[in-house]
Amino acid sequence: MLFGLDGVEVGLIILFLCLFGGILSGFPVAFAIGGAGVISFGIIAALDSAGILIHQAIDTSSQAYRDLVATGMHPDKISIFRNPDLPRVAESVFPGGWETALDRNVSFIVNRMNERVFAGQSIETLLAVLMFVMMGITLERSKIANDLLTTMARVFGPLPGGLAVSIVVVGAFLAASTGIVGATVVTMGLLALPTMLRNNYSPELATGVIAASGTLGQIIPPSIVIVLLGTLAGDLYSTAQEARANTAGCSDALTYLGEPAVVSVGTLFQAALLPGIMLALLYALYAFGYALLNPEKAPAVEMGASNQEPITKGEAFGWFLGAPIALIGGAILLGQVGLIGSQDVTVSSYSNVTQSASLRTNVSEQCQASMIELHGQEAWDSALEEQAAIDAAGGASQSQRLNDEEIAAAKEAKIATAAPIGTGVAVILVMMGLVLVMGRGISPSSDSRPLLIGAVGLILAILIDMFLISPVSSPGVTFVLMAGPLAIAFYGCKAAAARLAKNELIRVVFPPLVLIVAVLGSILGGITNPTPAAALGAGGAIMLAAYRKLQDENKSGKVVIWSTFAILICILIGVNFDLRITQETVSFETWVAFAFAKLTYLYAFFGLLYGCWVLFAGGVLTPVVRETAKVTSMVFTILIGSQLLNLVVISFGGEHYIQQFLKSFDNEFTVFLIVMLVLFFLGFVLDFLEIIYIVIPIVGPVIYGGSFDPKWVTIMVAVNLQTSFLTPPFGFALFYLRGVAPKEVTTGHIYRGILPFVLIQVGGLALLWFFPTIVTIIPDLIPN
């Protein structure tokens, strides 16, 4: 044994020294990781061949080991940490020789590249990284962040600490639109820090709030950290729970848990939303409280009016709060009483399968005991009663094909219970109503007749949908009947939109807000997965940036606007008409709808190409594409290098050794706390990419293999990494800010300014630790 250490321990030390040495050498990290794996494997193999590295493994042939297994202890729970008195046997760290390990590593690396990089399910999710990066860089390079900062400063500036609060708001906006920490911190440091210092803001508060708000991109979706963690979490959780079920004596995780052991990136986005908003609110509350206690260090600043027409408090309250609440609340109330709801009358040709028991009861005695321990005796007894009732009714039956009379009866029942107003129509009318009331509120002195005409159109649309359109009306008839009222409503909305466009706050905030809502809404609502949503975000960012560029050049942006409407029309046609090409018979109205959908699609595609040309001609697209290629290439190169490094750890038993150490603790919370502390300190020297792809695969089988909710585990890891990147003296966000801060701002200012926000982060972690429902409540409310 070398220096009295186990051979595996020496191998881990060599590997981490090579890794840190490669990173600190200044060599590109993406290649340093793979190089560290190759070099460390060569060193460990040489020492092993020389007989220097000896691993003291438990002698599984000893009587003491057999006696321990005979007591009922599972072999996976026996380790040198939990049972140090068991007889040992000395063996090489490469039992089959380093040549065999090298051969296995080469074949494994090829398989893993195929599974995780070039093919398999995870590649589709990883493609979302590319498009989210492009979305963020496009918005950052198009000066939209500058507009947001200026506008928010005018809104919040007159409040105590208003500039700091505006930084938090913009940081949350940029986090939801970019997800790139470095770009957000640098952008806000360049734009906002000089302004705050000129207005006598404390350097500590200014630097602290900028650095902290910039890291919100780590947690607020669509976060690249969440995307990358999610691609690993799904595999780790399902594999770990299968192993847990086998240890418990059950056939699979579904039997043991009573639910599928799956977790998706979309679900993690839902879980991350509330913690991200909570942290942003805590930042803003601290900034406001600091200003109240130290008014001279965070003074109120009048940055100029953001609205061209002054309005009274009563008008603001009525049109911007009262009327929207009445519209949305009224729609919800009508939905509760059944006037608004689904008008879908589609009937399945097959009957439903008889409902199964909440838990599988046909299991072995060992599995039964494990399931009772996990779920409780009451849940098990309830499952037994459910299964007995099913058996008494003849058992679980297969679905049966319905005859024509049964299908007709089921359809008639659906028609009779359908709501008078469809959900989709109600959503469109509420949105148009919001535009009308806000258009009235933004300019009360303007002529109200166009808005009243629009309101009349909305009322007519409601009446027509209630009395002239039935659930069985064809989409063509529905379109013809609704075209007139919606055209009248659109006339009013056009006048309202023209008034809204004159307001700086709405003009600047509304476009990126719509883009964020479209991207996140499609993911959080379960409409699509992150990859198509990321494509929507990247395309939307290009068109938004192109419109911004055309406005700067005093050119018309009508092509971009009409392209946006073309996308909306295309979506509406696709939702209301059956455009599948596999239909046996196609009606005339479907042919017309298909033609319109094709035309709108082509025009939208033309608008996207036009937007790309505008950005290219303006010198924006080229750096955006170059930066996107650089960032995504780094991500995928780190992914490949980290797979090589992980295989080296596995080849000499390092992964198994670390997992045995963690499993030696009986308390799950203790194990998770140790992992969180290790990740926190590793965050000082490793970027999130290295931690996700090197460390998480090693500790993942342990932290995802217990009883903790995988969504909670993942979000806790993400917030922990965010905290680490803020903590002096090694926080990455602090180095980003130091690089763009003026000379009068010292490193001491940055360190002192960030400490309160680190304490807020620790407090946020504590809240998530003691109240995990903060993470799980939104995924539980939204169906997946």
N, C-alpha and C positions, 0 to 999 in steps of 0.2 A: 504494500500500500504506500502511495506517495504522500509524504507529510502526514501520515495517519488518516488520510481521507479515503473514502470509498472511491473506486475507480469511476463510477458514474458521476459522483460529485466533482471529481477532477475534470471529467469531460464537460460537464455543464459550465464550470469556471472557465475552461479554455474557450468554449464556444462564445460565452458572453464577453470575454475579453477581446476575442477576435471581432465580435460584432461592434462593441463600443469603440475599439481601435479603428475599425473601418469607417465608422460614422464620424469620429472626431478627426480623422485624417484629412477631411475636406473632399474626399472622393465622393462622387454622386451617390446618394443614399441608395437609390434603386439598384445600383450595381454593387455597392458595398455589402449589402445583405447577402446576395448570392455568393460573392467572393468570400465573405466570412464563413459561409457554410462549407465551401470547398476547402479553404485553408484549415478550418478547425477539424474537418473530417480527416485531412491528411496528418495533422499533428496527433490526433487521438489514435488513428490507425497505427502510426509509427510507435507510439508509446505502448500500445496494446501488443504489437508484434514483439517488442523488446521485453514483454512480461512485466512491465512497470505498473500497468493499470489492472487492478484486481477488484472484482465486485463480490461483496459478501452477500450472497443470496440465501434465502431460507432453504434448508434441506427438506424438500417435500417427501423424501423417502424415510425420514426419521419417525420414530414411534410417537414422539411428542406432537409432531404435526398431525399425524393420523388421529391421535386422541382428541386434538382440538377440533378437527373436522367432524369427528364422531359426536361431539357435543351439540352439533347443529349449526356451528358457525360456517358461513359461506366462505369458500376459498378466496373470493375477491376481497373479503374484509380482513384477511390475514396479511400482515405486512411487518417489516422489520421495525417500523415505528410503533405500531400498536402491540406487537408481540416481540419485544427485544430479546427475550430469554430463549427463544426457539433456537435449535441448533442451526449453524450456518455451514455453507459450503462455498469455497472460493472458486470463482469462475471468471473467464475473460469477459470484458464488456461487450465483445463481439463473439457470442458463443460459437457461431459457425465460421468465424474468421472475417477479417475486414473485407476480403474479396467477395464473400457471399453478401455482406451488407451493401457493398458498392453495387453489385449486380441488382439487388432488390431495390436500392435507391433509384437506379437508372430506370428500371421498369415502372416503379411507383411514380416517379416524376413525370414520365410520359403519360401515364394514366390520369394523373391529377391535372396535368395541363389540358388533357382532352375533356375531363369532367368539369373543371372549374374555370377554364380560360377560353378554350376554343369551342366547346360544345356543352351539352347538358342544360339543366334548367337555370342555373345561376347566371349563365351568360346573358340571358335576356334582361335580368335585373341589373347586371353590371353595365349594360348599355345605357341604363338610365343615368349612370354617373356622367357619361360623356355629354348627354343632352342637358342635364342640370348644370354642369360646369359651363356649357356654352350659353345657357340662359343667363346665368349669373354674370359671366364676363361681358356679355352683350349689354346688359342693363348697366353695368358699372362703367363701360367705355362710352356709353351714349349720353353721359352726364345726367341721367335720370336721378342718380343718387344726389347729385349737387342740387337739383331742383327740390327734391324731398327735404334736404337739410335746410335750405333757405325758407321754404314754405312752412315747415314745422317750427322753425325758429320764430317766424312771425306770429304763429298761432300761440305758442307756449311762452314766448319771450317775456310778455308782461307779467307772468307769474313769478313768484320767488323760485329761483333755481330753474326757470323755464327752459333755458338753453340746454341744461343737463337733461331735463325730462324729454326735450325734443330729440336729443341724441339717442335716448333709449327707444323712443318710438321709431326713429329711422333705423336704428340697429335691428329692431324686430322686423321691420319691413324688408330690409336688405337680407336678413337671415332667411326669411320666408321666400325670397326671390333669388338668392344666390347660393346660400349654404356654404360659402367659402370664407373661412375666418380671416386669412391673411388679406384678401382683397377688401373685406369690410373694414378691418382695423386701419389699413393703410389709407383707404378712401376717406374715412371719417377723420383720421388724424390730419390729413392734408387739408381738408375742407373746413372742419369745425374747430380744431384746436386753436389756430390763430385767432378766429373770431371770438372764442370764449376768453382767451387771454387779453384781447383788446378791450373786452367789456369787464375787466377786473375780476374774472373768475379765478378761484384758487387753482394753481397748477395741479395740485393733488386731486381735487374733485374732477377737473377737466380730463386729466389723463386716465384716472380711474374709471370714469363712466364711459369713456371711449373704448378702452381696452375690454371692459366687461361686456358692453353692448355688442362689440364686434364678435365675441365668442358665442353669442346666441345662435349663430349659424350651426354650431355643433349639435344643438338640440331641437330648435324649432324646425319642423318639416317645411319643405323637402330637404332634409339634412343629408349630406353625402355620408357623414358618419353613420347615420341610421341605415342608409341603403347598404353600405358595406358590412355593417354589423348584422343587418338582417339576413344577408346572403349566407353568413356563417351560422347565425343563431338558429335558423330553421333546421339545418342539417344536424347541428350539435344537439339541439333539444330532442329531435325525433330519435336520434341514435342513442343518446343518453337515457331517455325514458324507456326505450326498448330494453336496454341493458338493466335498468332498474326493475322493469317488469319481470325479466328472466330471473333476476336475483330473488325477487319476491315469490317465484314459483309459478308465475302466470305465463300464458302463451304469448301475449303481446301487450303493448302499451294501451291499446284501446280497451282491452278487457280489464286491465289493472286500474287505469285512470277513469274509465267510463266515458272518455271523450278522446278524439283524435289528438295525437301529440304533434301538432303543427303550429307554426307561427310564421306569418308573412310580413314582408316589408310594409305593405299597406296597413296592417294591424299595428305595427310599430309606429307608423306615422300617427295613427289615431292616439296611441298611448303617449306619444311625445308632445302632443299639442298642448295639453293642460299644464304639464310641468314647464314647458317653454314660456307660456304666457305668465305663469306664476313667477318665474325668475325675472321676467321683464317688469312685472308690476312691483316686485320687491326692489329692483334697481331704482325705478321711478319714485317709489315712496321714500327710499333713503335719500335720493337727491333733493326731493321736496322738503323732507325733514331737516336735512343739513342746511338748506337755505333758510329755513325758519329760525334755526338756532344761530346761524352765522350769516346774517343778511349781507354783510360787507364782502364775503367771499363768494357769494352766489347771488348777485343782485338781479332784480327784475330789469329787463331790457326791452324797450319799445323798438321793435324791428320794422314798423310800418304796417299798415292795414292790409289784410288779405282779401277784403271784399270791397268792390267798387260802390256798393250801395249800403248805407247803414240801415240796420233793422232793429226794432225794439226787442226787449227780452221776451215780451208776450208773443210777438210774431215768431221769434226763433224757437220758443218752447212749443208753440202750436204747430208750426209747419215742419220743424225738424225733429220733434220728439213725439208730440201728441198724435199728429196725423199718421206718421209711419207706424206707431204702435197700434193705432186703431185699425189700419189696413191689415197688418200682419196678424194682430190678435183676432180681428173679425174673421179672417180666413181660417185661422186655427179653430175658432169656435164653430164655424160652419162645418169644418171637418169633423168635429166631435159629435155634432148632431146629425151627421150623415148627408148634408147637402153638398159637400165637396168630398170626393173620394175617387177610387178607381172605377173606370167604366170598362174594364177588360172583361169580356164575356167568353174568353177562350176556355174550352173544356177539354181536359185530357181524355184520350180514348181508353184509358186504363183506370181502374179503381185504385185507391191508395192501399198500400200494404198495411196490415194490422200493426198498430204501434207496439214497439218492443219495450221490455222493462228498462228502467233507468240504469241498471247494472246487469252484466251477464252473471247468471247464477250457476250455470253448468260448468263449474271449475273444480280444480283439485282442492283437497283440504288445505294444503299449504297456501295456495292462492286465495282461498276463502279467508283464511286467517289474516293474510296480508291486506286484503281488501277491506276487511272489517276494521283493521288497525288504521287504514288510511281514511276511509269514509265514515266510520262510526257504525255501531250496531244498529242504530235507528235507520240509517240509509240502506243497510243490507236487508233488514226486515221488510222495509218498504218495497225493495226490489223483489224480494221473495213473494210478497203479496201480489205485486203487479204480474209476475210471471205465472202465479197460480191462476189469476183471473184470465190471462191469455190462454193458458192450457185448458181451462174450463170452457172457454169459448171455441175450442177447436184448434188452438195453437195459432202461431203466426202464419197467416195465409199469404200466398203470392198475389200480386196484382192481377186482376182479371180484365180482359178486353170487354168494353161496354158495347151493347147493341145500339142501333140507331135510336130506338125509343128512349133508352136511358141517357144517351148523349143529348137528345132534344130536351128531355126533362131537366137535366142539369143546366143546360144553357138557358132555358126559360127561368129557372130559379135565379141564375146570376143576373139576368136582365131585370127581373123584378126587384132585386135588392141593390142594383147599381145606383150610384149617386147621381143626382141631376146634373151636377157640374163636375167635369173631369179635373183630376189633379193637375195635369199639364196645363190646361187652359187657365185654371186658377192661378198657377205660378206665374204665367205670362202676364195675366191681367194685374196681379199684385205688383209685379216689377214695373209695369207701365204706370200704374197708379203712383208708385213711389217717385218715379221720374216727374210726374205731373205736380205732386204736392211739394217736392223739393224745388222744382222750377218756380212755383208760386212763392215759396219761402225765400228764395235767393233774391227775388226782385219783386216785392209786394206792390211797388208803384207802377209796374208795367201793365199793359193791357191784359186782362184776365180772360178775354173771350176765346183765344185759341186753346187755353187750358180747359175752359168749360166745355168747348166742343169735344176735346179729347176725352173728358170725363163722360160726356154723353155717349161717345163711342164705346167706352168700357161698359156702361150700363146696358147698352143695346147688346153687346157681346154676351153679357151674363144672361139676359133674357132669352136670346136666341139659343144659347147652349142649354138652357133649362127647358124650353118649351118646343123648340123646333128640331133639336138634334137629340137623337136617342142613342143608346149604347151600340145599336146595330147599324147606325148610319155609316155609310162608306166614307173613307177619308176625303174622296173627291167632293161629295155632297157637303161634308163638314166645312171644307175649304171654301166652297162657293158661298155658303150661308154666312161664314164668319169673315169673309174678305172685306165686305163693306164696313161693318163696325170696327174691325181692326184697322182699316185704312183711316177712318175718322179718328180713332185713338192715336194712330201713328202721327197724324197731323198735329195733334196737341203735344205729343211727346217730342216731336221735332222742334217745336217752338220752345218747349221747356229745356231741351238739351242745349239749344243755342244760348239760353240764359245761364245755364249751369256752366257752360264753357267759358263764360266771362269771369267766373270766380276762380281765383288763382289756386285756392286750396283744393277745390274739386278737380280743376283741370290737371293739377300735378299728381294728386293722390289717387284719383279714380282709375286711370288706366292701369297702373301697376297693381292696384288693389283688385281690379277685375281679373287680371292675369293670375294673381295669386289664388283668388277664390276659384277660378276655373281649374287650375292645376290641383290644388289641395282638395277642392270639393269633389272632383272626379275620383280622387284616391280615397278620401275619408268616407265618402258616400258609398264606396264599394262599386262604383260604376265601371271603373277600369283599374288596371294595375299600374305601378309607378312608371313603367317604360313608355306606354302611350301617353300618359300624362306629362312625362318629361318631354316627349316630342312636341306636344301641344305647347308646353312652356317655352321651348326653344324657338318654335315658329312664332309664337306670340311675341316673344322678346325681340325677334328680328323685325317684325312689323311695327312694334312699338318704337323701337329705336329708329327705324326708317321714317316714321311719322315725325318723331322729334327732330331728325335731321332736316326733313323738308320744311318744318316750321322755322328752324334756324336760318334756312336759306330763302325764306319768304316765298316758298313754293306751295302749291296745293297738295294736300294729302288725301284727296278724295279717293284715289285708287286704293290706298290702304284701308280707308274707312269702309268703302264698298266691298272690299275683299273680306273684311271682318263680318259684314252683314251676310255675304255669300256663305261663309262658314256656318253662321247661325241658321240660315235657310236650309242648307244642306243637312244639318243635324236634325232640324224639325221635320224635313221630308223623310229622312231615314227612320225617325221615331214613329211617324204616323202612317207610312206606307210600307207594305211588304215588298222590298226590292230584291228579294232572293232570286238568283238566276236559275234555281233548280225547280221552279214551279212548272206544273204541267200546263196550266192555262193562265194567261195574263190578261187582265182587263184593260180597257182603253185608258182609264184614269191612272192605272199603274204605269202604263207606257209613258203618259204625259209626265207623271211624277218622276220617273226615271230620267227622262230627258232634262227636266228642270234640275234634278240633283246632279246630273252630269255637267250641265252648263255652270252651275254654281261652284262645283268642285274645280272645274277648269279655270274659272275666274279667280277662285281663291288661290289656286296654284300659281296663276299668273301674278297675283298680288304678292305672293311670297317671293317669287323670282324678282319682281320689281323692287321689293324691299331689299333683297340681297344686292341688287344692282345699285340702289341708292347708297347703301352702306359701303359698297366696294368703291364707288366713285368718290365718296366722301372720305376714304382712307380709314374707315372703321372696321370693315369686314376682315381685311387681311390680318391685322393684329389680333382680332378676336379668334379667328380660325387658328392662327399660329399658337396663341396662348392656350386654347382649348386642346390642341394636339399635344402640347407640351405637358399639360396637367394630366390628361388621360393616359398618355404614354407612361408618365411616372407612376400612376396608379397601377397599371397593368404590369409594368416591369417589377414594381415592388411585390405585386401578387405572385409573380413567377419566382422571384428570388426568395420570398418568404416560404414558399412551398418547399424549395430546396433546403432551406435552413431547418424547417420543421422535420423533414425526412432525416436529416442528420441527427437531430435530437432523438427521434424515434429509433434510429438504427442502433445506438448504443444504450438504449433503455432509459434515456433521460426523461421522456414524457411520462412513462410508467412510474418512475421514481418520484417525480413531482406530484403526480396524482395520488400515489400511495401516501405521501406525506400529508396532503390535504384531507384525504379520507380517514386519516388516523384520528381526526377530531370528531367527536360524537355530535357536537352541536353544529347544525347547518349555518346558523348565524355567525359563529366563530370562523368557520371556513370562508364564508362570503366576506367577512370583515378583513380577513388576512389578504384575500385576493384583491379587495378594493384598495387596501393600503399599498400592496405591491404595484398595482396599476397606477396609483397616484404618484409614487416615486419614480416609476419608469417613465411617466409622462414628462418628467423633467429633462430626460435625455433622448426619448424616442418620440417621433411624431405619431399621430393617431393611426396612420396607415401601418406603421411597423407594429404597433401594439395590437391592432386588430388582426393582422395576418400572422404574427409570430407568437404572441402571448395567449390570445383568446383561444386558438385551437388546442393549446396545451391545458389550460385551466377550464375550458368550456365543458368537457365531459363531467367535471365535478360540480360546477355551479349551475349547470343546466340539468344535472341528473338528480336533483333533490325535489323537494315539494314546492319550491318557490315558483311563482308565476314567471314564465320566460319573458313576458313583456316588461315586468317590473325589473328583472335582472338586467335586461338590455338597456333600459332607460337609466337605471342606476349607474351602469358602466359608462354610458355616454355623458351623464352629468358629472361623474367623477373625473373623467378625462378633461371635460371643460374646466373644472376646478383646478386641475393640475396645470393646464396651460395658462392659468392666470396667476399662479402662486410664485412669488419671488423666491430665489433669485433667477430661476431658470425658465419661467413661463414663456412659451413661444409668442403669445400675444404681446408680451412686454417688449420683446425684441423687435417685433414688427413696428410697434409704436415708437420705440427708441430710434428706429431708423428714419422716421419722417418728422420727429418732433423738433421744434426750433431749439437753438443753442441755449436759450435761457431756461429751458425745461431740463432739469437734471435727472439722472437715473434715480436719485433719491426721491424726487417728486413722484416719479412713476411708481416706485415701490411703496411709498407711504400712501399714495392715492388708491392703490389697488387692494390694500389690506382689508378695508371695510367690505369690499365686494367679494373677497375670498371668504370672509366670515358669513356673508349673505349666502354664498354658494354652499358652505358647510351647513348653514341653517336649512337651506333648501333640500340638501341631501338628507338631513335629519327628518324633515317633514315627510319626504318620500319614504324614508325608512319606517317611520311609525304610522304613516297613513298611506299605505300602498294603493288605496282606492283612488288617489289622485291620478295614478297612472292607468288603472284598469277601468275607470268609470265610463270613459268615452267608448272604448272598444266594446264594453258590455252593452251600451245603449244602441250602438250602430251595428246592424246585422252585417256579417261578413260572408 
